[in-house]
């Protein structure tokens, strides 16, 4: 195994290079790698994004779609390197499905704490923009900030991506 942190959180805004950077962290480990996809192809544009991500990753990745039950996927792959892309889409799906968010977050935290090999999680930093006009948007923004804080607290390394550049916020490269 490499010196990759047990749990790494990669944060950033849209198109900041989060996914590509997270994938590069995994590439220092021996394949195959597990890619946990949380996106749904709800329209043609999103389907194209998903296809582009999949093509960039190549054949060494085992992709698992986890729109819910992220804790179970992490537990089932405790001894394998896992990249989760991304917590933001996972959270938005749970919020729209009116899931028990606190319970879901606690289960994911517990699964991450039990990890025996590197786990890399990607998430959006959504709190730096304007205050959303709609109550659901404000609730999502607040929950995303809380989730990011909770995962960052247990992570060994936190990296903020800005314009494709990694800025280490916690831990070291």
C-alpha positions in Angstrom: 0.0 0.0 0.0 1.1 3.6 -0.4 1.4 6.4 2.1 -2.1 7.7 1.1 -4.1 8.8 4.1 -6.8 6.4 5.3 -9.6 9.0 4.7 -9.1 11.9 2.3 -11.8 14.5 1.6 -11.4 16.5 -1.6 -13.5 19.7 -1.7 -14.0 22.4 -4.2 -16.4 24.2 -6.4 -17.8 23.2 -9.8 -15.1 22.3 -12.3 -12.3 22.9 -9.8 -10.6 19.6 -10.7 -11.9 17.6 -7.7 -12.7 14.3 -9.5 -9.5 14.2 -11.5 -7.4 15.0 -8.5 -9.2 12.3 -6.4 -8.6 9.8 -9.2 -4.9 10.7 -9.2 -4.7 9.9 -5.5 -6.1 6.5 -6.1 -3.7 5.8 -9.0 -0.7 5.5 -6.6 -2.4 2.3 -5.3 -2.5 -1.0 -7.0 -5.7 -1.5 -9.1 -8.4 -2.5 -9.2 -10.0 0.5 -7.5 -13.6 0.9 -6.5 -15.5 4.0 -7.8 -18.7 4.7 -6.0 -20.8 6.8 -8.3 -23.7 8.8 -6.7 -24.9 10.6 -9.9 -28.1 9.7 -11.8 -28.3 10.4 -15.5 -31.6 12.3 -15.3 -31.1 14.0 -18.6 -28.9 13.9 -21.7 -26.3 16.4 -20.5 -25.8 14.5 -17.2 -25.5 11.2 -19.1 -22.7 12.8 -21.2 -20.9 13.9 -18.0 -21.2 10.4 -16.5 -19.9 8.9 -19.7 -16.9 11.3 -19.9 -16.0 10.5 -16.3 -16.2 6.7 -17.0 -14.1 7.0 -20.1 -11.4 9.0 -18.3 -11.2 6.4 -15.5 -10.5 3.4 -17.8 -10.7 -0.3 -17.1 -9.0 -0.5 -13.7 -12.0 0.8 -12.0 -14.9 -1.2 -10.6 -17.9 1.2 -10.6 -20.7 0.8 -8.1 -23.8 3.1 -8.3 -24.8 4.1 -4.8 -27.6 6.5 -4.8 -28.4 5.5 -1.2 -26.8 3.0 1.3 -23.4 4.5 0.9 -22.5 3.1 4.4 -23.1 -0.4 3.2 -21.0 0.0 0.1 -18.2 1.4 2.2 -18.5 -1.5 4.7 -18.7 -4.1 1.9 -15.4 -2.7 0.4 -13.6 -1.9 3.7 -10.4 -3.6 2.5 -10.4 -2.1 -1.0 -9.4 1.4 -2.1 -12.6 3.3 -2.7 -13.3 6.7 -4.3 -16.7 8.2 -3.6 -17.8 10.8 -6.2 -19.6 12.7 -4.8 -21.1 13.3 -1.4 -22.9 16.3 -2.7 -25.1 14.3 -5.1 -25.6 11.6 -2.5 -26.8 14.2 0.0 -29.1 16.0 -2.5 -30.7 12.6 -3.4 -31.3 11.8 0.3 -32.7 15.3 0.9 -35.1 15.0 -2.0 -36.2 11.5 -0.9 -36.9 12.9 2.6 -34.5 10.4 4.1 -33.3 10.3 7.7 -30.2 12.5 7.0 -28.7 12.4 10.4 -28.9 8.6 10.6 -27.4 8.3 7.1 -24.5 10.7 8.0 -23.7 8.7 11.2 -23.7 5.4 9.3 -21.3 6.8 6.7 -19.0 8.2 9.4 -18.9 4.9 11.2 -18.1 3.1 7.9 -15.2 5.5 7.3 -13.8 5.1 10.8 -13.7 1.3 10.2 -11.8 1.6 6.9 -8.6 -0.4 6.7 -7.3 1.0 3.3 -7.6 4.4 1.7 -11.0 6.0 1.0 -11.2 9.2 -1.0 -14.4 11.2 -0.9 -15.2 14.1 -3.2 -17.6 16.9 -2.2 -18.6 20.3 -3.3 -17.9 23.4 -1.3 -21.2 25.2 -1.7 -21.2 27.7 1.1 -19.0 30.3 -0.5 -21.7 31.6 -2.9 -24.9 33.5 -2.5 -27.6 32.7 -0.1 -30.2 30.6 -1.9 -33.5 32.2 -2.4 -35.6 29.1 -1.8 -35.8 27.4 1.7 -34.9 24.0 0.2 -31.8 25.5 -1.3 -30.8 27.0 2.0 -31.4 23.7 3.8 -29.3 21.8 1.3 -26.5 24.4 1.5 -26.5 24.1 5.3 -26.6 20.3 5.3 -23.8 20.2 2.8 -21.6 22.4 5.0 -22.4 20.2 8.0 -21.6 17.0 6.1 -18.3 18.5 4.9 -17.4 19.5 8.4 -18.2 16.1 9.8 -16.2 14.2 7.1 -13.3 16.7 7.4 -13.2 16.1 11.2 -12.6 12.4 10.8 -10.4 12.6 7.7 -6.7 12.3 7.9 -6.3 14.7 4.9 -8.5 17.4 3.5 -7.7 19.0 0.2 -9.4 22.1 -1.3 -9.2 22.3 -5.1 -9.0 25.8 -6.6 -8.7 26.2 -10.3 -7.2 22.7 -10.6 -4.7 23.3 -7.9 -4.7 21.2 -4.6 -4.5 23.2 -1.4 -3.9 21.0 1.6 -6.1 22.1 4.4 -5.5 19.2 6.8 -2.7 16.6 6.8 0.0 16.5 4.1 0.5 15.4 0.5 
